[in-house]
Amino acid sequence: MRRWLILLCATLALVACAQNPAVPSSTVPSPADAAPSETPLKVDAPTDTQPLTVMTHDSFAISPETIAAFEARHNAKVTILNSGDSGSMLNKAILSKDAPLADVLYGVDNTFLSRAQEADIFMPYTPAGVAFVEGINPADSAPLIPVDRGYVLINYDVAALQTLGLEPPRSLQDLLMPEYKGLLIVQNPALSSPGLAFLLATVAEFGPAKWQGYWKLLRENDVLIAPDWNTAYYTHFSGSSGKGPRPLVVSYSSSPAAEVIYSDPKVTVAPTANVSFGAFEQIEYTGILKGTQQETLAKAFIDFMLSDTFQNDIPLNMFVYPVTQSAVLPAEFVQYSAVPTVRAQLVPAMIAANRDAWLAEWDTIMLK
């Protein structure tokens, strides 16, 4: 009987322990620690993501992580709508202004700026607290806002010129000298953005009444006209990325940095370099399209494009330069692609008023 009672007590003790597991006395809440009696704050459930469509040119590139940072911060889903080159993109935006295809447009440059302003398809918006680099005044481009800048100029193959016993040319005029005959590649300005930029650089250098004579002499000096930048750089240029015989090509001031960054095997000395003349500054702009249903989110995206997160991501994706003073250039840009000096630049209104006529004249001089 005693043995049975002991067994019964032990069983009851085990059941009690199972129902009331031991808790250290230090963690047991006192009445003072108990939850307040009032109704707890209500936490709203996450709303559906907000869509935002950004119309841009086919050369747009930014890290997925950067876009994801904006999406997470604003509970948004960003769709990138690639729409051809800058001119084609702007045409689509103008033709669809009554039923806009996007909320934000990015990629209009200063060769099309006046046309974009005159089309009256953008809402006014002025981001606050942004300090732009010297030489860029957002009031000049309103209602569009500058986002990045790049420079078109001539790159040269360092080793090839040394083999030929030539110094790099020091001016546009030098390119007419006999020793540079058959060495230069340019792009058709009617088909290529850098080709148009180089044409405009010669107009700025020699003036609207004299650039035609310069191009006639370039033709006599056996300049090669390529249809686009890819063909010029990768087919006809003799640099490490190219396969052709010509050591001078119209390209970008960031090209030497790209040669180092993408080199395989890796190199620490750029095989190409930039001339010190004839640079044309291209500035790309963004704007909010009238008719957007996401005005607040569109403004937030414009602000984001001017943040350090976005600006610092631009150089190694699109190989152009940021426009804000707080942005930091990658070391490769500082070492291999210093910002060139621009001695002469055409205002956007002058470009817009004369672009088609200049292209027609160029075509007659170079291709007829």
C-alpha positions as CSV (number, residue, x, y, z in Angstrom):
1,M,0.0,0.0,0.0
2,R,2.8,2.4,0.9
3,R,4.6,1.5,-2.3
4,W,1.4,2.3,-4.2
5,L,1.0,5.7,-2.5
6,I,4.6,6.7,-3.3
7,L,4.1,5.7,-6.9
8,L,0.9,7.8,-7.1
9,C,2.6,10.9,-5.6
10,A,5.4,10.6,-8.0
11,T,3.0,10.4,-11.0
12,L,1.0,13.4,-9.8
13,A,4.3,15.4,-9.4
14,L,5.4,14.6,-13.0
15,V,2.0,15.7,-14.4
16,A,2.2,19.0,-12.5
17,C,5.7,19.6,-13.8
18,A,4.6,18.9,-17.4
19,Q,1.7,21.4,-17.0
20,N,3.8,24.1,-15.3
21,P,7.4,24.1,-16.8
22,A,9.9,25.8,-14.6
23,V,10.6,29.5,-15.3
24,P,13.5,31.3,-13.8
25,S,12.1,33.7,-11.2
26,S,14.0,36.6,-12.8
27,T,11.8,36.4,-15.9
28,V,8.5,36.1,-14.3
29,P,6.6,39.4,-15.0
30,S,5.5,41.3,-12.0
31,P,2.2,43.3,-12.0
32,A,4.2,46.4,-12.8
33,D,5.5,44.7,-16.0
34,A,2.2,43.5,-17.2
35,A,0.8,44.8,-20.5
36,P,-1.3,48.0,-20.2
37,S,-5.0,47.6,-20.1
38,E,-5.7,50.0,-23.0
39,T,-6.2,48.7,-26.6
40,P,-2.8,48.1,-28.3
41,L,-1.9,50.3,-31.3
42,K,-3.2,49.0,-34.6
43,V,-0.6,48.1,-37.2
44,D,-1.8,48.3,-40.8
45,A,-1.1,45.4,-43.1
46,P,1.2,46.1,-46.0
47,T,-0.6,47.7,-48.9
48,D,-0.2,46.4,-52.5
49,T,2.9,47.5,-54.3
50,Q,2.7,50.7,-56.3
51,P,3.7,50.3,-60.0
52,L,6.1,52.8,-61.6
53,T,7.0,52.7,-65.3
54,V,10.2,54.4,-66.4
55,M,10.6,54.9,-70.1
56,T,14.3,55.1,-71.2
57,H,16.7,54.4,-74.0
58,D,18.2,51.0,-74.7
59,S,21.6,51.9,-73.2
60,F,20.1,52.4,-69.7
61,A,21.8,50.3,-67.1
62,I,21.8,50.3,-63.3
63,S,22.4,47.7,-60.7
64,P,19.4,45.6,-59.8
65,E,20.3,46.1,-56.1
66,T,19.9,49.9,-56.6
67,I,16.4,49.6,-58.1
68,A,15.5,47.1,-55.4
69,A,16.5,49.6,-52.7
70,F,14.0,52.1,-54.1
71,E,11.3,49.4,-54.4
72,A,11.8,48.3,-50.8
73,R,11.8,51.9,-49.5
74,H,8.6,52.9,-51.3
75,N,6.8,49.5,-51.6
76,A,7.0,49.9,-55.3
77,K,7.5,47.8,-58.4
78,V,9.6,49.5,-61.1
79,T,9.2,48.6,-64.7
80,I,11.9,49.7,-67.1
81,L,10.5,50.4,-70.6
82,N,13.3,50.4,-73.1
83,S,12.3,52.4,-76.2
84,G,15.2,52.6,-78.7
85,D,17.7,55.4,-78.9
86,S,17.1,58.8,-77.3
87,G,15.4,60.2,-80.4
88,S,13.0,57.3,-80.8
89,M,12.2,57.3,-77.1
90,L,11.3,61.0,-77.2
91,N,9.1,60.5,-80.3
92,K,7.2,57.7,-78.6
93,A,6.6,59.8,-75.5
94,I,5.4,62.7,-77.7
95,L,3.1,60.6,-79.8
96,S,1.5,58.9,-76.7
97,K,1.2,62.1,-74.6
98,D,-2.6,61.7,-74.4
99,A,-2.2,58.2,-72.9
100,P,1.3,58.2,-71.6
101,L,3.2,54.9,-71.7
102,A,5.2,55.6,-68.5
103,D,5.3,57.8,-65.4
104,V,8.9,58.9,-65.7
105,L,11.1,59.4,-68.8
106,Y,14.9,59.2,-68.5
107,G,17.6,59.7,-71.2
108,V,16.8,62.9,-73.2
109,D,20.2,64.5,-73.8
110,N,21.1,68.1,-74.7
111,T,20.9,67.4,-78.4
112,F,17.1,66.8,-78.0
113,L,16.5,69.0,-74.9
114,S,14.8,71.9,-76.7
115,R,12.5,69.5,-78.5
116,A,11.5,67.8,-75.3
117,Q,10.8,71.2,-73.6
118,E,8.7,72.4,-76.6
119,A,6.6,69.2,-76.6
120,D,5.1,70.2,-73.3
121,I,4.8,66.6,-72.1
122,F,6.5,67.0,-68.7
123,M,5.2,68.1,-65.3
124,P,7.2,70.8,-63.4
125,Y,9.2,69.5,-60.5
126,T,12.2,70.9,-58.7
127,P,14.0,68.4,-56.4
128,A,15.1,70.1,-53.1
129,G,18.5,70.1,-51.5
130,V,20.5,68.9,-54.5
131,A,23.9,70.5,-55.2
132,F,24.9,70.0,-58.9
133,V,28.4,70.0,-60.2
134,E,29.9,73.2,-61.6
135,G,28.5,74.0,-65.1
136,I,25.2,72.3,-64.7
137,N,22.2,74.6,-63.8
138,P,18.9,72.7,-63.5
139,A,17.0,75.9,-64.3
140,D,18.4,75.7,-67.9
141,S,16.7,72.4,-68.5
142,A,13.4,72.7,-66.5
143,P,11.1,71.0,-66.3
144,L,13.6,68.2,-67.0
145,I,16.3,67.5,-64.4
146,P,19.9,66.5,-65.1
147,V,21.0,63.1,-64.0
148,D,24.3,62.3,-65.6
149,R,26.9,63.7,-68.0
150,G,29.3,62.1,-70.5
151,Y,32.0,63.3,-72.9
152,V,32.4,62.4,-76.5
153,L,35.9,62.8,-77.9
154,I,38.7,60.9,-79.8
155,N,40.3,57.9,-78.2
156,Y,43.7,56.7,-79.5
157,D,45.5,53.4,-79.4
158,V,48.7,54.2,-77.5
159,A,50.8,51.4,-78.8
160,A,49.7,51.7,-82.4
161,L,50.6,55.4,-82.5
162,Q,54.0,54.6,-81.0
163,T,54.6,52.0,-83.6
164,L,53.8,54.5,-86.3
165,G,56.2,57.0,-84.7
166,L,53.3,59.5,-84.1
167,E,52.4,61.7,-81.2
168,P,48.7,61.9,-80.4
169,P,46.9,64.8,-82.3
170,R,46.6,68.0,-80.3
171,S,43.7,69.6,-82.1
172,L,40.9,69.0,-84.5
173,Q,43.1,70.8,-87.1
174,D,45.9,68.2,-86.6
175,L,43.6,65.5,-87.9
176,L,43.9,67.1,-91.4
177,M,47.7,66.6,-91.4
178,P,49.1,64.0,-93.9
179,E,50.5,61.8,-91.1
180,Y,47.0,61.1,-89.8
181,K,45.6,60.2,-93.2
182,G,43.5,57.0,-93.0
183,L,43.8,56.7,-89.2
184,L,40.5,58.2,-88.0
185,I,37.1,56.6,-87.6
186,V,33.9,58.6,-86.9
187,Q,30.2,57.6,-86.7
188,N,27.4,58.7,-89.0
189,P,25.7,61.5,-87.0
190,A,22.3,60.7,-88.5
191,L,22.5,57.2,-86.9
192,S,24.8,57.5,-83.9
193,S,24.7,59.6,-80.8
194,P,28.5,60.0,-80.5
195,G,28.6,60.7,-84.2
196,L,26.2,63.6,-83.7
197,A,28.1,64.8,-80.7
198,F,31.4,64.9,-82.7
199,L,29.7,66.8,-85.5
200,L,28.4,69.3,-83.0
201,A,31.9,69.6,-81.5
202,T,33.2,70.6,-84.9
203,V,30.4,73.1,-85.4
204,A,31.3,74.6,-82.0
205,E,35.0,74.7,-82.9
206,F,34.8,76.2,-86.4
207,G,31.4,77.9,-86.3
208,P,28.1,77.3,-88.2
209,A,29.6,78.8,-91.5
210,K,32.9,77.0,-91.5
211,W,32.5,73.5,-90.2
212,Q,31.5,72.2,-93.7
213,G,35.0,73.0,-95.0
214,Y,36.6,71.1,-92.2
215,W,34.6,68.0,-93.0
216,K,35.5,68.2,-96.7
217,L,39.1,68.2,-95.7
218,L,38.5,65.3,-93.3
219,R,37.0,63.3,-96.2
220,E,40.1,64.1,-98.3
221,N,42.2,62.8,-95.5
222,D,40.4,59.4,-95.7
223,V,38.3,59.5,-92.6
224,L,36.2,56.3,-92.2
225,I,32.5,56.7,-91.6
226,A,31.0,53.8,-89.5
227,P,27.2,53.4,-89.0
228,D,27.4,53.2,-85.2
229,W,29.7,53.2,-82.2
230,N,29.9,49.4,-81.9
231,T,31.1,49.0,-85.5
232,A,33.6,51.9,-85.1
233,Y,35.1,50.7,-81.9
234,Y,35.0,46.9,-82.1
235,T,35.5,46.4,-85.9
236,H,37.7,49.2,-87.2
237,F,39.6,50.5,-84.1
238,S,43.0,48.9,-83.4
239,G,42.7,49.3,-79.6
240,S,42.7,46.1,-77.4
241,S,38.9,45.7,-77.8
242,G,39.0,46.4,-81.5
243,K,40.1,44.3,-84.5
244,G,40.8,46.9,-87.1
245,P,43.8,48.9,-88.4
246,R,42.9,52.4,-87.4
247,P,44.2,53.9,-84.1
248,L,41.9,56.9,-83.8
249,V,38.2,56.6,-83.0
250,V,35.4,58.9,-81.8
251,S,34.3,57.4,-78.5
252,Y,33.9,58.4,-74.9
253,S,36.2,59.8,-72.2
254,S,35.3,56.8,-70.1
255,S,36.5,54.3,-72.6
256,P,40.1,53.9,-71.2
257,A,38.6,53.1,-67.8
258,A,36.3,50.5,-69.4
259,E,39.3,48.9,-71.1
260,V,41.0,48.4,-67.8
261,I,37.8,47.3,-65.9
262,Y,36.9,44.7,-68.5
263,S,40.4,43.6,-69.4
264,D,41.0,39.8,-69.5
265,P,43.7,39.1,-68.4
266,K,43.6,42.1,-66.1
267,V,45.8,45.1,-66.9
268,T,46.7,48.1,-64.8
269,V,47.7,50.4,-67.6
270,A,45.0,51.5,-70.1
271,P,45.8,50.6,-73.7
272,T,43.9,53.6,-74.9
273,A,43.9,57.3,-74.0
274,N,41.9,60.4,-74.7
275,V,43.0,63.4,-76.7
276,S,42.9,66.8,-75.0
277,F,40.6,68.6,-77.5
278,G,37.3,68.5,-79.2
279,A,35.2,67.1,-76.3
280,F,31.4,67.5,-76.4
281,E,29.5,67.2,-73.2
282,Q,26.4,65.2,-73.3
283,I,24.0,65.7,-70.4
284,E,21.1,63.3,-69.8
285,Y,17.9,64.4,-68.2
286,T,14.8,62.9,-66.6
287,G,11.2,64.2,-66.1
288,I,7.8,63.3,-64.9
289,L,5.3,62.7,-67.8
290,K,2.1,64.6,-67.7
291,G,-0.9,62.3,-67.1
292,T,0.9,60.0,-64.7
293,Q,-1.3,58.3,-62.1
294,Q,1.8,58.0,-59.8
295,E,2.9,61.6,-59.3
296,T,4.1,61.2,-55.7
297,L,6.0,58.0,-56.5
298,A,7.4,59.5,-59.7
299,K,8.8,62.5,-57.7
300,A,10.3,60.1,-55.2
301,F,12.0,58.3,-58.0
302,I,13.5,61.5,-59.4
303,D,14.8,62.3,-55.9
304,F,16.2,58.8,-55.7
305,M,18.0,59.2,-59.1
306,L,19.8,62.2,-57.5
307,S,20.7,60.4,-54.3
308,D,24.2,59.1,-53.7
309,T,22.9,55.5,-53.9
310,F,21.9,56.0,-57.6
311,Q,24.6,58.6,-58.6
312,N,27.4,56.5,-57.3
313,D,26.1,53.5,-59.2
314,I,26.0,55.3,-62.6
315,P,29.7,55.2,-63.6
316,L,30.4,51.5,-63.6
317,N,27.0,50.7,-65.3
318,M,26.6,53.4,-68.0
319,F,30.2,54.7,-68.0
320,V,29.2,58.3,-67.6
321,Y,29.7,60.7,-64.8
322,P,27.3,61.7,-62.0
323,V,26.0,65.3,-61.8
324,T,25.7,65.8,-58.0
325,Q,28.6,67.2,-55.9
326,S,28.2,64.6,-53.2
327,A,28.7,61.6,-55.6
328,V,32.0,59.8,-55.5
329,L,33.7,58.6,-58.7
330,P,35.2,55.0,-58.7
331,A,38.9,54.9,-58.5
332,E,39.1,53.6,-62.1
333,F,37.4,56.7,-63.4
334,V,39.7,59.0,-61.4
335,Q,42.8,57.2,-62.6
336,Y,41.9,56.5,-66.3
337,S,39.1,58.8,-67.3
338,A,39.5,62.3,-65.9
339,V,36.7,64.8,-66.8
340,P,38.0,66.5,-70.0
341,T,38.1,70.3,-70.6
342,V,35.3,71.5,-72.9
343,R,36.3,74.6,-74.6
344,A,33.2,75.2,-76.8
345,Q,29.7,74.0,-76.4
346,L,26.5,74.7,-78.3
347,V,23.4,75.7,-76.4
348,P,20.4,73.2,-76.8
349,A,18.2,75.8,-78.6
350,M,20.8,76.3,-81.3
351,I,21.2,72.6,-81.7
352,A,17.4,72.1,-82.0
353,A,17.1,74.9,-84.6
354,N,19.8,73.6,-86.8
355,R,20.3,69.9,-86.2
356,D,18.3,68.7,-89.2
357,A,19.9,71.2,-91.6
358,W,23.4,70.3,-90.4
359,L,22.7,66.6,-90.8
360,A,21.5,67.2,-94.4
361,E,24.7,69.2,-95.1
362,W,26.9,66.6,-93.6
363,D,25.3,63.9,-95.6
364,T,25.8,65.9,-98.8
365,I,29.5,66.5,-98.0
366,M,30.4,63.0,-96.8
367,L,28.1,60.5,-98.4
368,K,27.1,61.8,-101.8
